[in-house]
Amino acid sequence: MKLSKWLRPGMLIKRWILLLMLGLVMTSLGLAMGLAWVYRNYDFPHRVSGLVQAVTLQFIPHPYREMLMLTIGGFLVGIGFIQLSRSLLAPFLEHRADGQGLAEIIHAHRFGPAQPEFRVVAIGGGTGLSTLLRGLKAHDVAITAIVTTGDDGGSSGRLRSEFKIPPPGDIRNCLVALADAEPLMSDLFQFRFPEVGSPLDGHSFGNLFITAMTQVTGSFERAVAESSRVLAVRGQVMPSTLENITVCAEMADGQIVRGESRITQYRGRIRRIFLEPERPEAYDPAIIAILSADLIVLGPGSLFTSVIPNVLVNGIAHAIRFSPAVKVYVCNVTTQRGETDNFRAIDHVQALHDHVGGPLVDYVLVNDNFEPGRRIDPSLGVAPVSLDGVDQLQGVARVVLRDVVCDEQPMRHDPAKLSRVLLEIAREARSMVRTAEPGEVREPTGVVGGMATPVVADARRRGPRQ
């Protein structure tokens, strides 16, 4: 609980706290004066005089006894007030779906809902999207995660096949990433049943919960909303489409591979991705969120099986282009085996734009810290994404080169670094719009000619050119 939130003007909190403190002081003074009069004018029996002296701290010299009593008394009053407030208000707060604290609720009651700094829409799936959401959750932003529904492997694939629902796995990961519930509840949603020869083998409890909630509520979207309430999610999580889609790939050898899980297993170069049915209708709230956004983030995540399937949904790419938001593509920090082998940063962007018929984003964020990547086991078949040719994006998108890699897990982004850089990009873009003269085009700090200032750090950070 941040004290600054309670001290904001107009909360009608400080005045009553001061009045309470004044009342306590006056009551304490009256009690102290009464006890002092009794002590001076009443002769205590010898057998209790020692006890009276001990209780009144006569063995401690002035003014230390007074300071000690004030400290202990103030501490006890504070603890009692806080715990009483929690006991009285807990029934009204523990089931809130938005995870708001008491200070935010009171402020919203007095002045209306607080306006976030940005409305952020994150589009993708898999581990990359949940990593981004964990970082964004720490900032004053309104978050909407739009998740691909093409997963056909593991627990999600089995539930999708048996119950004819969108795969819940990526949705579950995003809910947990945005959860404000107790860690035990998040751990419960992520719990996976061990392989013991049971029908539950390999299933995630969260997947089963969302599936059961779908049966109870009658719709997948309501099931996600109710699951959000259980986890006290800060933000919204929604599918890009409610239709039963299959992600398909045309490989460089002409082979057609159907199913997200089979595409990476094929281990061939992907020529293009398409969906079956070809143009599934977008989920309307997803379109509304995109059109209302201040910042749209594509990725990080599997390029061909998490990011691109979302923009192939009918209406999603058009809404992104039409939205006034700042659009950023976050390039993966490493290549992905069986999907983007030997891909450079420019190859990621080109593949994205090829699938939607032209430029889609304003900025491309690429990691430029290659030092952690040197610790990646070569047997994994992945490597840091190369910066070769990135200058060719000039005029297409502004390239921002920053350190966004996780030092401990060099194949992933660092949530805090990534969210911080994305919000810096959004702030700079907003400031350019506010300060530019009519007809003037202004480049953001650190960006020259549509491309981020080339990194002049030593080659140890840049890594070898490929």
C-alpha positions in Angstrom: 0.0 0.0 0.0 1.6 3.3 -1.1 1.2 6.2 1.3 1.3 8.7 -1.6 -2.0 7.4 -3.0 -3.7 8.2 0.3 -2.3 11.7 0.4 -3.7 12.8 -2.9 -5.8 16.0 -2.6 -9.5 15.7 -2.4 -9.6 12.1 -1.1 -11.5 13.2 2.1 -9.2 11.0 4.1 -6.5 13.2 5.6 -8.9 15.5 7.4 -10.6 12.6 9.2 -7.3 11.0 10.1 -6.2 14.3 11.6 -9.5 14.6 13.5 -9.1 11.0 14.8 -5.6 11.8 16.0 -6.7 15.0 17.7 -9.4 13.1 19.5 -6.9 10.4 20.6 -4.5 13.1 21.9 -7.2 14.9 23.8 -8.6 11.6 25.3 -5.0 10.6 26.2 -4.3 13.9 27.9 -7.5 13.8 29.9 -6.8 10.3 31.0 -3.2 11.2 31.8 -4.2 14.2 33.9 -6.8 12.1 35.8 -4.2 9.5 36.6 -1.6 12.1 37.6 -4.2 13.6 40.0 -4.8 10.2 41.5 -1.1 9.4 41.8 -0.4 12.7 43.6 -3.4 12.7 45.9 -3.9 9.1 46.8 -1.6 7.1 49.1 -1.3 3.6 47.6 -0.8 0.7 50.1 2.7 -0.5 50.4 2.0 -3.8 48.8 0.9 -2.2 45.5 3.1 0.9 45.4 5.9 -1.0 43.8 3.6 -2.2 41.1 2.3 1.3 40.5 5.9 2.6 40.1 6.7 -0.2 37.6 3.5 0.5 35.5 4.2 4.2 35.4 7.9 3.6 34.4 9.3 5.5 37.4 12.6 3.6 36.9 13.1 5.4 33.5 14.2 9.1 33.8 12.4 12.0 32.1 11.8 12.5 29.1 12.6 9.0 28.0 9.6 7.4 29.7 7.3 9.8 27.8 9.0 9.2 24.5 8.7 5.4 25.0 5.0 5.6 25.8 4.3 7.8 22.8 6.1 5.5 20.5 4.4 2.3 21.8 1.0 4.0 21.8 1.3 5.4 18.3 2.4 2.0 17.0 -0.5 0.2 18.6 -3.0 2.8 17.4 -1.7 2.5 13.8 -1.7 -1.3 13.8 -5.2 -1.4 15.3 -6.6 1.1 12.8 -5.1 -0.7 9.8 -6.2 -4.1 10.9 -9.7 -2.9 11.8 -10.0 -1.3 8.3 -8.9 -4.5 6.6 -11.3 -6.6 8.6 -14.3 -4.3 7.8 -13.4 -3.8 4.1 -12.1 -7.3 3.2 -15.5 -8.7 2.2 -15.9 -5.9 -0.3 -12.5 -6.1 -1.8 -11.4 -9.7 -2.0 -13.7 -10.6 -5.0 -13.0 -7.5 -7.2 -12.1 -8.6 -10.7 -9.9 -5.6 -11.5 -7.6 -6.1 -8.6 -7.9 -2.4 -7.4 -6.7 -1.5 -4.0 -8.8 0.6 -1.5 -7.0 3.8 -2.3 -7.8 3.4 -6.1 -11.4 2.6 -5.3 -11.8 5.7 -3.1 -10.1 8.0 -5.6 -12.3 6.6 -8.4 -15.4 7.3 -6.3 -14.4 10.9 -5.6 -13.0 11.9 -9.1 -14.2 9.1 -11.4 -12.0 6.3 -12.8 -8.3 7.1 -13.0 -6.9 7.5 -16.5 -4.0 5.2 -17.3 -0.9 6.7 -19.0 -1.5 4.5 -22.0 -4.0 2.0 -23.3 -1.8 -0.9 -24.5 -2.8 -3.8 -26.7 -0.4 -6.7 -26.9 -0.9 -9.2 -29.7 0.7 -12.6 -29.8 0.8 -15.8 -27.9 3.0 -18.2 -26.0 5.7 -17.4 -23.6 6.7 -14.2 -25.3 3.3 -12.5 -24.7 3.1 -13.5 -21.1 6.6 -12.2 -20.6 5.6 -8.8 -22.0 2.4 -8.7 -19.8 4.4 -9.3 -16.6 6.5 -6.3 -17.4 3.6 -4.0 -18.4 1.6 -4.9 -15.2 4.1 -3.0 -13.1 3.2 0.3 -14.9 0.2 2.6 -14.9 -1.3 1.3 -18.2 -4.5 -0.3 -19.2 -3.6 -3.7 -20.8 -5.5 -5.8 -23.3 -3.9 -9.0 -24.5 -5.2 -10.4 -27.8 -4.2 -14.1 -28.0 -3.9 -16.5 -30.9 -6.3 -19.5 -30.9 -4.4 -21.8 -33.2 -2.7 -24.0 -30.6 -3.3 -27.7 -31.3 -0.7 -29.4 -29.1 -0.6 -30.7 -25.5 -3.4 -30.1 -23.0 -4.9 -27.2 -25.0 -5.0 -29.3 -28.2 -6.7 -32.2 -26.4 -9.4 -30.0 -24.8 -9.9 -28.1 -28.1 -10.5 -31.4 -29.9 -12.8 -33.0 -27.2 -14.9 -30.0 -26.2 -14.8 -27.9 -29.5 -13.6 -24.8 -27.7 -10.7 -22.4 -28.5 -7.4 -23.7 -26.9 -7.2 -22.3 -23.4 -3.4 -22.6 -22.8 -2.2 -19.2 -24.1 -5.2 -17.5 -22.5 -4.3 -19.2 -19.2 -0.7 -18.0 -19.3 -1.8 -14.4 -20.0 -4.3 -14.5 -17.1 -1.6 -15.7 -14.7 0.8 -13.1 -16.0 -1.7 -10.3 -15.2 -3.0 -11.8 -12.0 -3.0 -9.9 -8.7 -4.3 -12.9 -6.8 -2.3 -14.7 -4.2 0.7 -16.6 -5.6 -0.9 -19.9 -4.5 -3.8 -19.3 -6.9 -1.5 -18.5 -9.8 0.5 -21.7 -9.0 -2.7 -23.7 -9.0 -3.7 -22.4 -12.4 -0.3 -23.4 -13.8 -0.2 -26.8 -12.1 0.1 -29.7 -14.5 -1.0 -33.2 -13.6 1.9 -35.7 -13.8 2.0 -38.7 -16.1 0.5 -41.5 -14.0 -1.7 -43.2 -16.6 -4.7 -41.1 -15.8 -7.0 -39.2 -18.3 -5.7 -36.1 -16.5 -2.1 -36.8 -17.6 -0.4 -33.6 -18.9 -3.4 -31.4 -18.4 -3.0 -28.0 -16.7 -5.5 -27.2 -13.9 -6.0 -23.8 -15.4 -7.0 -25.3 -18.8 -9.4 -27.6 -17.1 -10.9 -24.7 -15.1 -11.5 -22.6 -18.2 -13.0 -25.5 -20.0 -15.3 -26.3 -17.1 -16.2 -22.6 -16.8 -17.1 -22.6 -20.5 -19.5 -25.5 -19.9 -21.0 -23.7 -16.9 -21.4 -20.2 -18.5 -22.2 -21.4 -22.0 -19.5 -19.4 -23.8 -15.7 -19.2 -23.9 -15.6 -15.5 -23.6 -17.6 -15.5 -20.4 -15.4 -18.3 -19.1 -12.3 -16.1 -19.6 -14.1 -13.2 -17.9 -15.0 -15.3 -14.9 -11.5 -16.7 -14.7 -10.2 -13.2 -14.7 -12.3 -12.4 -11.7 -10.9 -15.4 -9.8 -7.3 -14.3 -10.5 -8.0 -10.6 -10.0 -6.5 -9.9 -13.4 -5.2 -6.3 -14.0 -6.4 -5.9 -17.6 -8.2 -7.9 -20.2 -7.4 -11.1 -22.0 -9.3 -12.1 -25.1 -8.9 -14.3 -28.2 -8.4 -12.8 -31.6 -11.3 -14.9 -32.9 -13.8 -17.4 -31.5 -13.8 -19.5 -34.6 -12.1 -23.0 -34.6 -9.0 -22.2 -36.7 -6.1 -24.3 -38.0 -2.8 -22.7 -38.6 -1.3 -24.0 -41.8 2.1 -23.5 -43.5 3.2 -23.7 -47.1 6.8 -24.8 -46.9 9.6 -23.9 -49.3 9.5 -27.4 -50.8 5.8 -26.9 -51.6 4.5 -29.2 -48.8 1.4 -28.0 -46.9 1.6 -28.6 -43.1 -1.5 -28.2 -41.0 -1.4 -27.6 -37.3 0.7 -25.3 -35.2 2.5 -28.1 -33.4 3.4 -29.9 -36.7 4.8 -26.8 -38.4 7.8 -26.5 -36.1 8.3 -30.3 -36.1 8.5 -30.3 -39.9 11.8 -28.4 -39.7 11.6 -26.8 -43.1 11.7 -23.2 -44.3 8.3 -21.6 -44.2 7.1 -19.8 -47.3 3.8 -18.5 -46.0 1.3 -19.0 -43.2 -2.5 -19.2 -43.8 -5.6 -20.1 -41.8 -8.4 -22.6 -42.3 -11.0 -21.2 -42.6 -9.2 -18.6 -44.6 -10.8 -15.5 -43.2 -12.2 -16.1 -39.7 -14.1 -13.3 -38.2 -12.3 -11.3 -35.5 -13.7 -11.1 -32.0 -15.5 -7.7 -31.9 -14.0 -6.6 -28.5 -10.5 -7.2 -29.9 -11.2 -4.8 -32.8 -12.6 -2.2 -30.4 -9.5 -2.5 -28.1 -7.2 -2.1 -31.1 -9.0 1.0 -32.4 -9.0 2.5 -28.9 -5.3 1.8 -28.1 -2.5 4.3 -27.6 0.2 1.6 -28.1 -0.1 -1.7 -30.0 2.7 -4.3 -29.5 3.1 -7.2 -31.8 5.3 -9.9 -30.3 7.5 -11.1 -28.8 6.7 -14.7 -29.6 6.8 -17.3 -32.3 6.6 -15.3 -35.5 4.8 -17.8 -37.7 2.7 -19.6 -35.2 1.8 -16.9 -32.6 2.1 -13.4 -34.1 1.2 -13.8 -37.8 -1.9 -15.9 -37.2 -3.4 -13.1 -35.2 -3.0 -10.5 -38.0 -4.5 -13.0 -40.6 -7.8 -13.0 -38.7 -10.2 -10.9 -40.8 -10.2 -7.3 -39.6 -7.3 -7.4 -37.2 -4.6 -6.0 -39.6 -7.0 -3.4 -41.0 -7.8 -2.3 -37.4 -4.1 -2.0 -36.6 -3.5 0.2 -39.6 -6.5 2.3 -39.0 -5.8 2.8 -35.2 -4.1 6.0 -34.2 -1.9 4.1 -31.8 1.9 3.8 -31.9 2.6 0.3 -33.4 5.7 -1.6 -32.4 6.9 -5.0 -33.5 9.2 -6.6 -30.9 11.7 -8.9 -32.6 12.6 -12.1 -30.8 16.1 -12.1 -29.2 17.0 -15.4 -30.7 16.0 -17.5 -33.7 13.5 -20.3 -33.2 14.4 -23.8 -34.3 12.1 -25.2 -37.0 10.5 -21.8 -37.6 12.9 -18.9 -38.0 16.3 -20.6 -38.4 19.0 -18.1 -39.6 16.4 -15.3 -39.6 17.8 -11.8 -39.2 15.8 -8.9 -37.7 14.9 -7.7 -41.1 13.7 -11.1 -42.1 11.2 -11.1 -39.2 9.8 -7.7 -40.2 9.6 -8.6 -43.9 7.7 -11.9 -43.2 5.2 -10.0 -41.1 4.7 -7.3 -43.7 4.5 -9.9 -46.6 1.6 -11.6 -44.9 -0.5 -8.5 -44.5 0.3 -6.9 -47.8 2.6 -4.1 -46.7 4.0 -2.1 -43.7 2.1 -2.6 -40.5 4.2 -1.1 -37.7 5.9 2.2 -37.0 8.7 0.9 -34.9 10.8 -2.3 -34.7 12.4 -3.0 -31.4 15.5 -5.2 -31.6 17.8 -6.4 -28.9 21.4 -5.2 -29.2 23.0 -6.9 -26.2 24.6 -10.1 -27.5 26.7 -10.9 -24.5 24.1 -13.2 -22.7 23.5 -15.0 -26.0 27.1 -16.3 -25.9 26.0 -18.7 -23.1 23.4 -20.4 -25.2 24.1 -24.1 -25.7 24.9 -24.6 -29.4 23.1 -27.9 -29.4 19.8 -26.0 -29.0 20.1 -24.9 -32.6 19.3 -21.2 -31.9 21.3 -18.0 -32.0 20.9 -14.3 -31.3 19.0 -12.5 -34.0 21.4 -10.7 -36.3 21.2 -7.0 -37.1 22.6 -7.4 -40.6 20.6 -5.5 -43.2 18.5 -3.7 -40.6 19.3 -0.4 -42.3 17.2 -1.5 -45.2 14.1 -0.9 -43.1 14.7 2.9 -43.5 11.4 4.4 -44.8 9.5 1.3 -43.7 9.8 1.5 -39.9 12.0 3.2 -37.3 14.4 0.6 -35.7 15.1 0.9 -32.0 18.2 -1.0 -30.8 18.1 -1.5 -27.1 19.2 -4.0 -24.4 16.0 -6.0 -23.7 17.4 -9.5 -23.2 17.1 -11.4 -19.9 20.6 -11.8 -18.5 19.7 -15.1 -16.7 17.7 -16.6 -19.6 19.4 -15.3 -22.8 16.7 -16.8 -25.1 14.0 -14.6 -23.6 13.2 -10.9 -23.1 13.5 -9.3 -19.7 10.0 -8.2 -18.7 11.1 -5.0 -16.9 13.6 -3.9 -19.6 11.1 -4.6 -22.4 8.1 -2.8 -20.9 10.3 0.2 -20.0 11.6 0.6 -23.5 8.2 0.2 -25.1 6.7 2.9 -22.8 9.7 5.2 -23.6 8.9 4.7 -27.3 5.2 5.6 -26.7 6.1 8.7 -24.7 8.5 9.9 -27.3 6.0 9.4 -30.1 3.3 11.2 -28.0 5.7 14.1 -27.3 6.5 14.4 -31.0 2.8 14.7 -31.9 2.3 17.4 -29.2 5.4 19.5 -30.0 5.6 19.2 -33.8 4.6 22.3 -35.9 1.9 21.8 -38.5 3.4 19.9 -41.4 6.6 19.1 -39.5 7.8 15.5 -39.1 10.0 14.9 -36.1 12.2 11.9 -35.5 12.4 10.4 -32.0 15.6 10.7 -29.9 18.2 8.2 -30.9 16.5 7.6 -34.3 18.1 8.9 -37.5 16.6 8.7 -40.9 14.0 6.2 -39.9 16.5 4.0 -38.2 17.9 4.0 -34.6 21.3 5.4 -34.2 23.7 2.6 -35.1 25.2 0.9 -32.1 28.9 1.9 -31.8 29.5 -0.4 -28.8 32.3 -2.9 -29.3 31.8 -6.0 -31.3 31.5 -8.1 -28.2 28.0 -6.8 -27.7 27.0 -6.7 -31.4 28.1 -10.2 -32.1 29.4 -11.6 -35.4 27.8 -10.5 -38.6 26.1 -13.3 -40.4 
